[in-house]
Amino acid sequence: MADHVLAIDQGTTSTRAIVFDATATIVGVAQREHEQIFPRAGWVEHDPVEIWTSTEWVISACLSRAGIEASDIAAVGVTNQRETAIVWDRRTGRPVHNAIVWQDTRTQPRLDEIAAADGAGTFRFAEETGLPLATYFSASKIAWILDHVPGARAAAARGDLLFGTPDTWVVWNLTGGARGGIHVTDVTNASRTLLMDLVTLDWSDDLLEVWGIPRAMMPQVRSSSEVVGTSQLPDVLHGVPIAGILGDQQAAAFGQAAFHAGESKNTYGTGNFLLVNTGTDIVRSDSGLITTVAYRREGEAAHYALEGSIAVTGSLVQWLRDNLGIIQRSEDVETLAATVDDNGGAYFVPAFSGLFAPYWRPDARGALVGLTRYVNKAHIARAALESTAFQTRDVIDAVVADTGRALDELRVDGGMTRDDLLMQFQADILGIPVVRPKVVETTALGAAYAAGLATGVWGDLDELRAHWREDVRFEPRMPDDERERRYRMWRKAVSKSLDWVD
Ligand code: G3P
């Protein structure tokens, strides 16, 4: 019987396929990394063809490992790294340029011009979109491709080019590609482009005009949980409905059952992303958070969220591995950090893409401060881990300032949450319990939930909530004065990173 749901998670460093049974238990997983391309300082690209090839591979590998066939699968849910921009030719299916990844900062000069245009500054479009003008979001990346790929602007004007974030690219290819692929996205992904109006939940003609982006390039905006098309992938997935699309952070919130106002989650991935559901109200931040769509079910009002986006957390561990070589494997960072009792006075601000929330300072640069002859690589590993917890404190303080309410606890998920040392330090530096659920694969789970809800595998949100189980609760143990002393030192380190302007 078709009561399994397949989730495809097209992330920043890898693509994964995970199949869940009707009890939301994982029965098969496959994962493949793709190349991170750094053509210049500040530029980050992916090859969309490699991403699609990996997607096909993980789907087949996952289903064969689980011993599952297309006829066992009720629906597919797609989740993805958000904001990353792909532009391709609708007739050939070939990308006209590599994907420009969300971390890429090449478009800052253009953003500065647009911010200066009528003196309105960085928050010029914040009322309409919930977002500051930042390289993070898709609009300036699409405009860069149209401006720099020879012939692209004319081809876009003729209607030959399509734009999509990775969800759109995957769904278009899954549903037939150049032979009739469906060109769609969902409201959560659309809300990250700087081109969608938060009230109408559709592309804004005014914003498209600001960036010179023809509307014909843009995918149709659908809800997060509805059948948008049928997979045409031969054999393994042929004929299965695609019934859920959510940006990965919104998917993680859905997978953590943060369905209603006041419910939140913090995901520890390449970066960290804290989402607080604000229900059907659009809440504007005065403290450096962004306003985004949390999810929308077909025929219902959208739920919104405040988000604290942090660009670099897990990717700092990769940097310690790949650029400094002080660890062999990412998971070794905890062991190395645990060989010392504290950071030895060192603080590490990983502002590799500038600083996102709550600072929004593209000109900030990484800073490692407080060094003495005493500091060794274990202290640096520890300072790197601690930077994740301190950055999370920055965004949680912003949430408290905006909502006027302290959080009772923090629900966490994502790869880095397996690190007990980090989770304990997180609880210590926040002064509230940190709660890790049994299933930390909440991103894939959220996409599966959205697809399974739309196709009757699950009946309602309460049924999904009943799947959630607490695994470990980390209680804060650090004395208040010590917590505040360390956080004060962190803020000093941040001020050094903000000062580092050419
Ligand atoms: O906004 C960027 C975010 O969606 C990336 O998530 O997990 O791929 O690093 P992740």
Residues whose N, C-alpha, C, O or C-beta is under 5 A from the ligand:
A	BS01	G3P	G11 T12 N80 Q81 R82 W102 D248 Q249 G269 T270 G271
